[in-house]
């Protein structure tokens, strides 16, 4: 707590001299969580609740509402000052206004932990704030979060707002109406006896006074007090005028002229201490008068402040009456002087807000303006823009002309409401600051201008002139003398602005280094998190250096989990963490879980500003996995956070809708969405958004058969990506162009682009491509492995993402198969790159039989061959045992399938060289001669020797001969193609290799004999003839 007295509105009033109102006290003792008492001023609401508070023995908070409480930020701030450490309570800020209900619940949940479970919270005189819609939201939260046994009592001149009707219907709120508060006869008698201990008033007279007051507590008390002091005065009907007369005659009449004049002076203070009243009036008389009025409950309350200093607060009606009389009695200059002096006293007492209001009313601009400018940063930081705006609007416009700081704060108040409109004001402020040599002001206005783009999120083009005219840079000597929070924000916005508009500018690296240099371990956690955040975003979404992003996350995420982070920073880093999971994790689960955690925190904190970004990351993750239905659910949630005025948010939503439609193969819908996303991105001027959306249009247009549109968009995206210097986007553009070229039949160009793109993607370890489906990615990986491009990286990509093709790519040995079986030549089995050495016995015989049959065989045939002497059940048991052992030896449980009575190799998990051999021969029979030759050479490399060389199993001989014949016939065609391509020497070299692998191929000998003889190479022809005879013998 401070040394200044506690504000009056947080201390319960004295309740001495009050007669118990038994029936009403009993109603207050009920178990309803909220009781609302309403009636006219002076109806006895406060007195009744104060008496109950004292008698109940409960501890709690007494808050007497004042106009500053209309502002939610002001209300929460005041409630927080009831405790020794107000900063321990959640702090309200501008972002939380959008979800006030959530923040209110968070606040009161923490608020109640600092009070006993059966506490009482009294909100007195709420007519000053209850008409604000925020009040109903806050009050409902206070009720919902209260601990069992806690009570909330509200007094007001007005009935409860309609927003609370549901609470009344459900029995959560009990209302005591104004007429129920009216004094009953027995209560009037008891109160009169307390104020007339001598018994001078007869019951009949009390009865008369009670009837005249109609039960109005204040009026009755005034009449009783008057009769006790002046029993000789006739109390007949009509002798007591309106309220002003009551106040004048019954409250103020006993005060002498000098004392009354001094009381009129003190009335400028909404609350005061004896010391303050004496300082303002120059006399101790006003303090004595206030104390006497408080003692007699004559519209002045006395509360105990800090250090046991009594605080006096005049009832608003009485204060209004006093102020009206002061206006009539004092000249304007004297009133202004009183208000100015009273304002200074309040400021000295710690009530700077109220003090400023008096200084403004006094038109003491020399005192008011410096104080306003001193308070403005804190008000803006905590989201109290309405209060700051009201103060500024109270100033004459002439004061703004030569005071750019006033215009600056005027623009800052406009920033969250209309960021576009605020720019003209801010630009003028920056000019004035610069001309006046105010470096702090110039840089502050520049930062606010940059911030206006982030708040509007509609047009990044406006960054251009501001990036060119930044008032200061770290190279300037003045930079070092500026406040670190300002230079931190300036550096952050400089980097972010460059990333959005000029990502290839060398200044990006310079500002990044600047921020990195500031990341010293001695800085406060929130400062570190703010400085590191743009570096995290740059690494994740611009450069694609996800390893750097991982290092930043490892260093700074612990600051969040340890509870050091400001709530908004917590959410921003949660979104960054989800982005890291998206790029670095190969499955959507971790990313989506992180998003859910972030959204839960947003609800808890009452800050929805990061909801769209968080939801979009869940959509990204679902679409990367090809989960269109899940993506649609997240898109629906995301739509709730899209504001149509924020063009880039709308663009992102359309892009993801287009990707989702593309995943579902709804080509028309996909094209509509991605083209709208691209249009909005171009209008916004965000370079990376333009590149991303043009890639998206290219992908979708290509699938829809709009090849010219796809080519135009891809060409534009490529040119723009090169200017960014971003490997992340350049790699994706190259891979997209490679896919289009390959699938359009331009293989040579496609392979060249694929090599370039895969090299960059491998350097980034990139496993996600924007606006690609898993099937499209799998086809691209197949092409990369066919061309032997980055095979290790591509295999890792396929495995990590679980990519699959409808038809397994049997021709590709490098595909990440679970098992590889080489049957051409001696049987060899590999699990990954490791040979499987443990095959033996019946297990090996089963595998040989399956492979010899081409990969599938009836299990009954196997049982008949391997266990001919066993009956059916015994053979089946033996077969099952051997199959189980074989699967264990292979180390790939799903390599063999037994279904519908047939045992087969799982084509999705097993590579078989005979299948690859046949597929290569099929590919060699069509297409460009060069490509055909390459496929034949690949088939030739696969044929190491006869099928299952050294093995014996029924039907194996005929299968060997069939494969050998196909091999030789294919070679003859391949040799002819090599010759046609001028590669005769290579053809002859391959011929020798074929003769070694198929020494009994008579057709090959005959072909070679004829070839050599025709070329006049008779010696070589004779040698071939001899080798043929030797082989046949």
N, C-alpha and C positions, 0 to 999 in steps of 0.2 A: 504494500500500500504506500501511497505517497504521503508527504508531510501535510498536504493540503486536506481540508475537511472533505469527508465523503459527500458527493452530491446528494442533495436532499431527497431525491427521488429513489434512493436505494436504502433509506433508513425508515423503519416503521414509525408512525407518529406515537406520541404519548397517548395513553388511553385512560388517564386518571379523570376522575370526576364524571364518569359515565355510568348511568344506571343500567343494570342488565335488562335487555329486552329478551326475556326468556323464550318466547315462542319463536322468534327469529333466530336466536342463538341455537335452538334445537334443530332448526332447519339447516343451519350451517354445519351442524355436527353430523349430518347424514353421510352416507357413503358414496354419493354421486361425485365423480372426479372433478367436475367443473360447475361452479355456481356463478351465475351472472346476475348482478344486482343493478337495476337501472331505475333512475328517477331524476327529478330536477335537482339543480344545485342546492345544497343545503338540506337534502332529504334525509341525511343521516347515514348514508351508505358507508362512508369512510369510518365514521364513529362506530358503527355496528361491527364492521369487519375488524377494526382495531381492537375492540373489546373482545371479540372471539379469538383473535390472534393471541392476546395476552392470556386469556383464560385457558386456551387449549394447551399452552406450554410448548407448542411446536416451534421449531426453528425454521427459518426460511428467508425469503427475499420479499421486500416490499418495494414495488416499482410504481411511482406515481408518474403517469404518462405525461410527456411534454411534446411539443410539436416536432422536435428533432427525431422522435420515435417513428414518425411517418416513414422515414427512410429506413428500410430494413437494416442497412449497414449501421445506422445510428442506434437502432434498438438493440441489436446484438452487442454493439460496442458498450452501451451503457450497462446492460446486464452483466457483461464480462467484468466491469469494474467493481462488482460486488465481491470479487475474490482477490486474494493477495497477488495472484499471478494471472491476470487476464489473458496474457498471451498463450496460456496453456489451452484455452478454449479455441475451437475452430475459428479461423478468421474469415470474415465475409469479404468477397471481392466481386468485381463486375461480372466475371464469368459465371458466378453462382446464381445471379439473378434469374437466369433462364430456367433453373430447376430449384426454385426457392424452397419447395416442399422438402426435397431431399436434404438440402443443406440444413433446414430448420430441424429436421429430425436428428441429423448428425450433431448439431449444436446442443440440443436439449439432452440427448443421450449422454454427452460429456458433462453438460451443465448439472444434471441430477447426481452424477457420481460425486460431486463436491458438496452434496447436501444429505442430511439424514433421509432414510427411506420414507418417513412419515412427515416430510417437510411440507410447508405451506408456501405457495407462491401467490402473492397478491399483486394484481395489476389494477391500479387505482386511477380513476378519472380517465378512462380510455376513450372518452368521446373525442379527445384530441387526435386520436390515431386510428380509430376503428373503421372509419370510412374508407381507408386505404385497403384495397383488395389483399394486399400482402399480409395485413393483420390477421385475417381469418386463416390464411395458410399457416402462419407462424403459430397461432393459438392451437390449431388442430394438431400440429406437430408436438406442441408442449403437452397436450393431453395424451397423445398416442405413446409418447416416450416416457411418461411419468412412471416411477416405481409404484408398486402396489402400496396403497396407504397414503400416497401423496395427494394433496388437495390444491386446486387452483381456484382462486376467487377473483372475479372481475367486477369492478364497479364502473358505471358509466351513466351519463345522462340519457343515452340512447339505448333502445333495445338491441339485442344481438343481431348482427347482419345475417341476411338470408343464407349465406354460405355455411353457417353453423346449424341450419335447421335439421340436417340429418343427425347431428349429434344429439339434438333434443329428442328427436323421434326414437332414437336407439337408447335413450336413458343415460347418455353420457354427460348431459348438461341439464341442470335445474335452474330455472329463471325465477327470480324474485322481482315482481313488477313494482313500479313506482307507488301505486296505491297500497300495496302490501307493506311498503316501508313507512307509510304514514303512521305517526304516533297514535297509539291507542290511549284511551283515557287513563288507564292505570299506569302506563309508561310515562305519560305526561306528568302525572302526579309525582312519580318517583324522581323524575329528573328535576322537577321544580323544587322538591324537598332538598335535593343535593345542592342546589344553588340558593336555597333559602333556609340555611340551617337554623335560623332563629324562629322559623315558622310564622313569619309575618304575613305570608300569603295564605289566605283562606282557600279551602277546597273549591268554593264557588268561583272565586276569582281565577284560580288555576284552570277551572273548567272553562271559564269564559275565554281566557287566553288560548287555551287549547283549541277551542272551536274557531276562534278567529284565525289561528294559524293553519286550520284545516290539516293538521298533522304534519305540517312542514317543519322539520326539525330546526332549521336555522331561524325561521321566523318565530317559532315558539320560544326558542332560547333568547332571541333578541327581546321579545316581549317580557319574558320572565326577568331577565337581567334589568330591563328598564323599570319594571314594577318593584323589584327589590331595592334598587337605588332611589327611585323616585315614587314612593307609594302614594304621594299626594296627587300625582298626575292622573287625570281622568282617563280611564281605559275604555271609554265608550267607543262604539262602532264608528268608523269613519275618521277617527283622530289620527290614525297611522297611515301615512301615504304609501306610495310605491316603494320598490326595493331601494331606490336611491335615498329616499327619506329614511328608511330603516337604517341603511348603512350610515347615513350622515348623522342621524340623531342617536341611534342606539349603539353604534360602534365608535364613531368618531367624535361625537359631542363631548364625551368626558375629557377629551384631550385638549389642552390649552392651545391657544393660537400658534404660539411658537413651536410647540411640539408637533401640532398638526402640519405646519409648514415643513418642518423637518421630515415628518413622515411622508409627505408628498414627494420630497426629494428622494427618500430611500426607496419609494415605490418603483423607481426606474429599474431596480434590481429584481429579477424574478425570484431570487433567493439571496439570503444574506446571513452573515454572522454579526454578532455585536460589534466586533472590531471593524468589519467592513462598513456597517451602518454608521458608526462613529466617524470613520474616515471620510465617508461621503458627505455627511451632513455637518461635520465639525462639532458634533455634540453627542453626549451619551444618552440624551433623552429618547431618540427614536428606538434605541435598543431596549430601554426600559418599557416603552409603550408596547413594542412588539412582544416582549416577554409577558406583560400583563394581559394583552389580548390572547396570547397563546394559552396562558393559564386559564382564562375564562372561556376558551374554545370559541372565541369570537372571530371566526374566519381567518385565523392565523394558526398555523401548525408549527410546533417546535419539535425538531428531531435531533437525535444525538449524532453528531458527526465524528470524524476522526479526532483523536486526542480529547474526547469528551467536550468538544466545542459545540454548543447548541447552534443549530441552523434553523432559521426562520423562513417560512414561506407563506406569503399572504394568499388567501383564497383568490383565484382568478377574478371572481366577480368584484371582490373588494379592491383588488389591485387595479382592475379596469376603472372602477369608480375613482380611485385615487389618481390614476393617470389622467383621467378626464378633468378632474379638478386642477391637477397640475398644469395641464394645457391651458386652462382658463386663467389660472392665477399667475403663472410665470411667463415672462417674455421668452421669445424663441431662443435667444442667445443663451439665456440661463438654462433652459431645458437641454439645449445642445451640450452645454458644458457639463451638466449633470450626467447625461448619457455617456459622454466621452469619459468622464472620470469613473462612472460606474463600470463602463467597459474595461477600463484599465484594471480596476479592482478585481473584476471577474477573471481577467487574464492572469493576474498575479496569483489568484486563488486556484488556478489550474483549469478553470472553465473557459477555455480559450474560444470555443465555438460561440457560446452565449455572449462572451465579451465582444467578439467581433460583430455580432448582430447589433449590439448597442453602439459600437463605434460607427457602424454604417448608418444607423438611425440618427446619430449625432452629426453625420456628414464630416466626421473627423478623418479625412482621407489620408492625411500623413501618418496617422496611427493605424488606420484600418487596412490600407493597402499592403504595407509590409507584413502585417499579421496574416492577411489573406494569402499572400504569396508564400508565406512560411507554412501555412496549413495546407495549401493546395496539393503538394506532392503526396502527403499522407492520405488525404481524402481520395485522390485519384487512385492511389495504390490499393485502397480498400474498397473501391467501387462506389464511393459516396458522391457520384457525379451530380445527382439532383440537388444535394445541399450546396455543392460548389457552384453549380449553375445559378441557383437562387441568389447567392451572394453576389455573383458577378452581374446578374441582371439588375440588382439594386443599385449598382454604381451608375453615375451619369456617363453617357456615351463619350462626352468630351474627355474623360479621364483615360480612355483607351487610345487616344490618338498618339500620344507620345510615350505610351507605356506598352511596349510589345509583349512583356510578360503577361499582362492582363489579357491581351488578345490571344496569346499562346494558350493560356488555360481555358479560355473561351472555346478555342478550337479543340482542345483535348476533351472537354466535356461533350463536344459534338462527335468526337471520333467513334465511340462505340455505337452511337445512334445512326449517324450518317457519315461514314468515313470518306465518301466521295466529296460531300459538301465541305468537309473540314479542310480539304487540301488547299483551297484558295486562301483561307485564313492562315494556314500554316506557312504557305509559300510567302505571303506578305510578312509574317513574323520573321522568317529566316532572313529576308532581305533587310528588315529593320535591325535585327541583331547584328548582321554582318556589317552594315553601315555604321552601327554604333560600337563596333569592336567587342561585342559580347560573344566570346567564343562558346561559353556554356549554352547561351540561348540559341545561337546559330546551330550548334550540333544537336541540341534538344529538339528544335523544330525539324531538322533533317531526319532525325530518328522517327519522330511522329509521322512525318510524310511517308517514310518507308513502311511504317507500321500500318498506315491506312490501306496499303495494298493488300497486306495479309488479312486485314479485317474485312475488306470488301471482296477480295479473292476473285476479281473480275478482269483486271487489265494490267498485265505486267509491263506494257509498253511505257507506262508512266515512270518506271524505274530509270529509264535511259537518261533523261536530263539530270536526275538527282544523283545518279552514279557519277556523272561527269562533273558535278558541282558540289561534291562533298566538302563541307566547310573546313574540316581538319582531317589530317591523317596522322598515324603514329610518328611520322617523320617530323611533324611540326613540334616545336619546343612547347607550345601551349598545351599539347595533348597530355603531357605528363602531369599538368597541374589540374586537370579536370577530374571530377568525381569518378572513381572507378565504375560505379554502376552505369554511368552515362557512357563511358568509353567502351565498356563491355557490350552494351546494347548497340552502340554504333558499329563496333567490329562485327557483331553477329549479323546485323542487317546488311552491312556491306557485303559480307560473304554470301548471305542468302540471296540478296538482290543480283549479285553477279552470277550465281548458280542458275537463277531463273532466266536471266536475259543474256548473259555472256559467259557461258560455262567454259569456253576455251580461252578466256582472257588470262594472261599470266598473273593478274592481280588475285585470282582465285587462290593460287598457291601462296601468295604473300599473306593474304588475310588468314588463310588456314594456319600458316606458321605462327602468325600473331596470336591466334586463339590458343594454339598448342603451347606457346611460350607462357601464356597466362595460367595454364593448368598446374599451378604449383600446389604442393601438398598442404601448404599452410592456409590456403583460402577456405572460406566457409563452404560447407557442402552445397548449398543452393547456388552459390556463385560457380562452383566447379560444374555443376549439372547444367547451368545455363550456357556456360562457355563451350562445354563438350557437345551439347545437343546439335548445333549446326554441323559440327564435324561428323557426328554420327549420321546425320541425314545425308551429308555429302558422300560418305563412304557407302551407304546403303543404296541410295537411289540415283546417284549421279556418276561417280567414278566406278562404282561396282567393286570397290576394294573391300570385300566382305571380311577378309582377314583383319583389316584395320578396324572395321566395325566390331568384330568380335573382341579385339583388344580393348576398345573403348568400353564395350559392354562389361567385360570382365572387371574393368577398373572402376566404373561409375555406377553400375546397377546395385552393387552392395550399399551404396549411400542411400538408395531408395528403400531397399528392404530393411535397412537399419532404422528407418523411420525419420530420417533427416530431411526428406524432400518436402518442399511446398506442394500442396495437392495438385495444382496445375502441372508443375514440373513432373510430378509422379506419373500423371496420365500421359504426358508427352513422351516420357521415357518408356512407358508401358507400350505405347504405340510403336516406338522405335524397336523395342524388344520383339514385338510381334513381327515387325518387318524383318528383323534378323532371322527369326525362326522361319519366315517364309522363304528367304533366299538360301539359308544354310541347312535347313532340315528337309529331308526328302519326302516326308509324309506331312499331311495337313494337320494332324492331331496336335502337335505342340503349338503351332501358330494359332489354331482355333482356341485352344485352352487359354493361351495368353490373352487373346481378344476377349474371351468371356470374363477373365479376371479383370481386364481393363474396364469393361463396361460395368461390371459390378462396383468397381471403385468409383467410376463416374457417378453412378447412382448414389453411392454412399457419400461422396463429396458434394453432390449437387452441382457438378460441372459437366455439362453435356458437350462442350466444344470439341472434344476429341472423338465423339461417338462415330462420326462419319468415317474418319480415317481408320478407326479400329474395325468397324464393320467391313470396310472395303478390303482390309487385309484378310479377313475370313473368306470373302468372296474370291480373292486372288488364290488363296490356298485351295479352296474347293475346286476351282476351275483348273488349277495346275494338276489336280488329281483326276480331272474329267468328271467330277461329281456335279452335274448340272442341277439336279434336284436340290442338293444342299446349297449350292450357290444361289438358287432362286429364293430359298428361305432367307438367306442372309441379305440378298438384294432388297427384299421386302423390308427388312429391319433397317437397312441402310437408307431406304427412301424416306424414312421418318426424320432423318437428319439432313436431308438435302434442302437447301434454301435456293429458290430459283434466282435470287439476285446474285448469288455467288456462281458465276459462270463456270469456273474451273471445277467446282463440286458437281455441277450438272454434267459437265463434260466427262468427268470420271465415272459418274453413274451410267451414262450412255455407253461409255467404253466397256464397262463390265457387263452391261446388259447385252451388248453386241457379242462379247466373248462367250457369254452363257448361251446365246442363241446359236452361235457358231458351234459350240460343243454339242448342242442338240441337232445340228445340221439343218437348222431353220435359216437358210441362207438369205432369204429376203429380209426377215426381221433383223438379222445380224448386220446386214449391209446398211439398213436404215439407221441403226443405232451408232455404228462406228463412224459413219459419215457425219452424223450430227455431232458426235464427240470431236471429230477432227475439225469441224467448222468452228465450234466453240473454242477449241484449243488455239486455233490460228488467231481468232479474235482476241484471245487473252494474251498472246505473245509469249507464253511459257515454252521455251525451246524444247525441253525434254518431253513435255506433254504433246507437242506437235509431232516429234519423232515417234513417240509411242503410238499415237493415234493413227499416224500415216502407215506405220507397220501393221496396225490392226486392220485398217482399210485394205491394205495390200493382201493380207492373209485371207480376209473374208471375200474380197472381190475375186481373188484367184480361185477360191473354192466355188464361187458362184458363176464362174466362167467369164467374168469381166476382166479378161487378161490385160487389156490396154489400161484400164483404170488401175489395176494392180501394179503394172509396170511403172506408170506415172507416179503413183504414190511412193513406190519403193525407191525410185530414182531420187525423188525429192527428199525422202527420209535419209537416204544414204548421204546426199550432199550436206544435209543439215547435221547429221551425226558426226561427220568428219570435222565440222567446225567446233563441236563441243569438246573434243579430246576425250570423250568418254568411251572407254573400251567396252563397258557394259552395253551401251546402245549400238556401237559400231559392230560388235560381234553378233548381236541379234539381227541387225539389218543384213549383214553378210550371210548369215544362216538362212534368213528368210529368202534372200535372193537366190541362194544355192538351191533351196528346195524348189522354188519356182522354175529355175533353169533345168534341173534334173527331171522334174515331172512334166516339163514341156519338151523333153527330148534333146536339150542342149547339154549333153553330158560333159563335154570337155570344159565348157565354161562353168557348169554347175560344180564339177569336182574342184576346179580352181577356187571358186568362191567358198566351197565347203572347207577346203584346206585352210584358207585364211581365217574363216570364221571359227573353225574348231580350234585353231591354234590360240586365238584370243580367248575363246570360251574355256579352254583347258587352263590357261594362265589364271583365269578368275575362278576356276572350278565351278562353272555355271551349270546348274541343273534345271533351271526354270527359264522358259521362253514365254514372253507375254503374248497372249492371244493365239497360243498354239494349243492344240489338243494333244493328249498323250499318244494317240495313234499317229499324228503327224510327226511328233518327235521321234517315235520309234522308227518310222520310215526313214527319217533323216539319219538316224544312228546306223541303220542298216547300210545306207549308202556310204557312210563314212568308213565302216568296217570293210565293205567291198573294196573301197579304194585304199585301204590300209592307212587311214588318216587318224592320228592320235588314238590308236586302238586301246591302249590302257585306260585313258580317260573316258573314252566312249563306253567301254565295257562297264566301268564304274558307274557311269551315268545310267546305263540301262538297268544295272542291278539295283542301284539306290532308288530309282524311281519306279521299279517294277514294270518297266515298259515291255509291251508284248505286241506281236503282230498277229492278225487273223490266221495267216499261214506262216508257220515257223520258218525262218530263213535258213533252211537246211544247208544252203550253199556256203554259209559263212561259219567257218570253224571258230573265229574269234568272238562270235556272239557268246555271252556269258551263260553257257549251258551248265546244267548241274552235273552232267556226265558226258564225256566224249568217248566214242567207241571207234577204234580203227580196225576194220575187218579186212581191208585190202592188204594182203600180206599176212604176217602173223598177227593174231589177235592181241590188241593192246587197248587197255581201258584207262582213262584219266578222269580224276575228279579235280576240276580246275586244271592246274598244270602238273598236278601230282599223279604219278602212275599208281594204279590199284594193283598190288602184287599178290593179294591173298586169295584170288579165285582158284578153286580146285574142286575136284570131285563132281558130284551131281550138280552143284551150283553152277560150275563152269559149263557143264554139258547143257544145262537149261539155256544159258545165255548164248552158247554157240548155236543151238537149235533155233532160237528166236532170230538171231542175226542171219543165219543161213536162209531162213524162210522170208527174208526181206523185212523183218521187224515185227512180225505177228504170226502166231501159230495157235492152233486149237490145243487147249491144255490136255484133252484126252489123248491127242496124238503124242504129246510129250510123255504122258504116263505109260502109254503102250510101248514107246521106245525105251524108256529108261527103267521101267519096272514091269517087264512083260510077264513075270511069273507071279505077281501079286494080284489078289482079287481087287475089286473096285475100291472098297473102302480103305484097304491098306495102301493101295497105290496113291489114293488121294491124300492120305495122311503123310505119306513119304514126300509127295509133291509139295504139299503145303510147308512141310518142314524145310525142304531144300530151297523153296522160293523165299521163305523168311530169312534163311541163312544168306542167300544171294543178295537180298536187299541190304542186309546188314554189312556184307562185305563190300558192296558198292558204295556204301555211305550216302546213298541218295534214296530214301524210302519210296519216293514217288516216281522213280525211274521206270518201274515196270507196273503195268496195269493189268488186272485180271477182271474182265468184264464180259458178260454174255458168253462165257465158256471159252474165251480166247485171251491168251497172254500176249501183250504187246509192249513195245517200248513207248514211253511217253514222249511224243514228238515235241512237246513244248519244253521238255527238260533234258532230252537226250539228243546229242548230235551223233549221227551215224555216217561214216565216210561213204558208204555205198549210196545212201540217199543224196549226199552232197555231190557225189560223182555223177549220178543220173541227172540231177538238176543242172549242173554245169554243162553237161552235154546238151540238154534242152536249150539253155541260153546260147550255146555256141552254134545252134542251128538257125539263128535269126539275128537280124540287126546289122549294124555296121561291121565290115570285115575286121577292122582292128579290134573291136569289142569281142567279136566272135573268137578271134585268135586268143585273146586274153582268157576267155572262159575255157577254151580248149586246153590252154597251158595249165590253168588251175585244175582241170580234171586230170590232166596228165600227172600233175604233182601228187594228186590224191592216190593214184594207182601205184601202190608200192610193190604189188605182186598179186598172185592169185588170191581169190577170196578164201579167207580163213586158212591160209597156208599151214600145213601140218595137222589140221583138224580133220576128223572123219565123222560124218553124220549123214543119215539118209537124205538124198536129194542134193547134197552139196556139190557133187561133180558136175551135174548139169547146170547148176547156178554159176559155178566157176566159168564153165565154157561160155555161157551166155554173156557174162560180164566181160570176159576176155575178148569175145568177138566184137562187142560194142566198142571196147577200148581201141582195138586195132582199126575198125572201120572209121572211128572218129579221128584217129591219128591220120589216116590217109586224107581225110578232108582237111584236117588241120595243116598237114604238110603242104597240101596244094595251096591253101590260103597263105601260108608263110612264103611259099615260092612266088605267089602273085604279088606279095608285098616286098619282094626282093630280099627275102631273108632265107636264102637257100642253105647257107652254112648252118644256120640255127635249125633248119628243118632236118638236115642230116644228123646233127648232134642229137636232136630229140629222137630220131630214128634209132640210133644206137641204144638210147635209154629204153625205148619201147622193146627192142629185141632182148634186152637184159631182163625185162619184167614179164615179157610174154614170149619165151624162146620157142614155143610150139606154134606160133602164129604163121602158118604157111602162106596165108593171103598177103602178109606183110613182106615175106621173102620174095614172093612172085612180083609184087609191085615194085620193090626196090631193084630186082633183077632187070625188069623191063625199063625202069628209069635209067639205070646205069648203062644198059645196052644202047638205049636210044641216044644217050649223050656220048657214045663212043668210049665209054669208060669200061672197056671189056675186062680188064684185070679185076676191077672192083666187082663187076657183075659175076665173074667166076668165083670170087671169094664169097659172095652172098649165096651162090648156089651150093658151095661146099658147106657153109655153115648150116644151110637148110637141111642138107642130107645128114650132117652130123647130129643136128637136133632131132631129126626123125628117127635116127638109129638109136 
